[in-house]
């Protein structure tokens, strides 16, 4: 059964070990009301594609959830985390998101303490919408705020007003959500230190339980990438990005949130209830199944990804076929490299034993250079210092 449905993507070893690690589900909703200039995600504007759109998505996603259940055989593993991302999941009616979540619960079951998150754009939600989500079983909201400054939002092609994200966060709390996260982007062309501080202050005024702050990455193939290449917009500068990160860390920690991953802070830190457990599953190489066009899945070193086009995705499922584009079985060596690359970004760091012996001298050099904590290294772990967080990618290259 799995072989025919997934066309070889699921190895026997992956199936045999299913249930040994936490299991999450990611649902990619590929629809946005408009396309942001910096975004290179697999997203589409409603009406842009013939015969497929947001109104048909829930039924197609539910079909893939049922396929996943059949493919994984007899082993019963309750889902520990569910994350709706995109795109803009909240472009769909709350009832559709609830139906998809209900299908996951019916087919797999949810752990008693399951974390259920949806991303949300501030302009696509309201108190009533949040109340419907809360009733459906969602317990965590991640709001795409990005900035509190009009000119920065315009540069990013974001259409919400500066105050809308703040109001949406308060509406989510009022609707009964205990975990509310805000996403910010720093380093946008033209943004000043003062404007970045204004965005931090605005976000923190809502007393969020979680903050994600990402440096702007200018991707080729995006509208912003073309404008930067033509010199219409200036490229982000590394020293400016470093300063903005330090500003974020200082402000967010002063508000009582602790960093647990390079770009993420939570009330209570790494062991608190506000940590995004779903993302921790990615960073710790747990198992997850990705639902939706372009979604990626991982089980015990077997990895596959869906076709990107929503029409092709829907056609495959309606024909009873898996919507898989391709797959790979990750070698043992590459799995270790990924553990180093992802785990080093966490506050808990990684055991030194993950690093090959001929590279462990590099770990000692990184400690001398102030990139990893010498006291943690003495205990056999590699943990980034505050300065090391700015050089995480550099440290990974040295260690692998």
ZIQUI-V270151 format. One record per backbone hydrogen bond with DSSP energy under -1.0 kcal/mol. CO is the residue of the C=O (numbers start at 1). NH is the residue of the N-H. Records with the same first field share a line. If there is no record, write none. Layout:
CO = NH / NH
This chain:
1 = 5
2 = 6
6 = 9
11 = 15
12 = 16
13 = 17
17 = 20
22 = 287
23 = 80
24 = 289
25 = 83
26 = 291
27 = 85
30 = 44
31 = 88
36 = 39
37 = 224
41 = 43
44 = 32
45 = 48
53 = 56
56 = 60
57 = 61
58 = 62
59 = 63
60 = 64
61 = 65
62 = 66
63 = 67
64 = 68
65 = 69
66 = 70
67 = 71
68 = 72
70 = 73
79 = 111
80 = 115
81 = 25
82 = 117
83 = 27
84 = 119
85 = 29
88 = 91
89 = 92
93 = 97
94 = 98
95 = 99
96 = 100
97 = 101
98 = 102
99 = 103
100 = 104
101 = 105
102 = 106
103 = 107
104 = 108 / 109
109 = 79
111 = 114
115 = 82
116 = 139 / 140
117 = 84
118 = 142
120 = 144
121 = 124
126 = 130
127 = 131
128 = 132
129 = 133
130 = 134
131 = 135
132 = 136
133 = 138
140 = 118
141 = 181
142 = 120
143 = 145 / 183
145 = 147
146 = 185
149 = 153
150 = 154
151 = 155
152 = 156
153 = 158
154 = 157
161 = 164
163 = 167
164 = 168
165 = 169
166 = 170
167 = 171
168 = 172
169 = 173
170 = 174
171 = 175
172 = 177
173 = 176
179 = 141
180 = 209 / 210
181 = 143
182 = 212
183 = 146
184 = 214
186 = 216
188 = 191
192 = 196
193 = 197
194 = 198
195 = 199
196 = 200
197 = 201
198 = 202
199 = 203
200 = 204
201 = 205
203 = 206
204 = 207
209 = 267
210 = 182
211 = 265
212 = 184
214 = 186
219 = 222
222 = 226
223 = 227
224 = 228
225 = 229
226 = 230
227 = 232 / 233
228 = 231
237 = 241
238 = 242
239 = 243
240 = 244
241 = 245
242 = 246
243 = 247
244 = 248
245 = 249
246 = 250
247 = 251
248 = 252
249 = 253
250 = 254
251 = 255
252 = 257
253 = 256
258 = 266
260 = 347
261 = 264
263 = 213
264 = 260 / 261
265 = 211
266 = 258 / 269
269 = 272
272 = 275
275 = 277
276 = 280
277 = 281
278 = 282
279 = 283
280 = 284
281 = 286
282 = 285
287 = 24
288 = 298
289 = 26
291 = 28
292 = 295
295 = 306
297 = 304
298 = 288
299 = 302
301 = 330
302 = 299
303 = 328
304 = 297
305 = 325 / 326
307 = 294
309 = 313
310 = 314
311 = 315
312 = 316
313 = 317
314 = 318
315 = 319
316 = 321
317 = 320
323 = 307
326 = 305
328 = 303
331 = 335
332 = 336
333 = 337
334 = 338
335 = 339
336 = 340
337 = 341
338 = 342
339 = 343
340 = 344
343 = 346
345 = 262
346 = 349
350 = 382
351 = 354
352 = 355
356 = 359
357 = 360
359 = 362
360 = 364
361 = 365
362 = 366
363 = 367
364 = 368
365 = 369
366 = 371 / 372
367 = 370
371 = 385
373 = 377
374 = 378
376 = 381
377 = 380
380 = 352
382 = 350
383 = 373
385 = 389
387 = 390
388 = 391
391 = 395
392 = 396
393 = 397
394 = 398
395 = 399
396 = 400
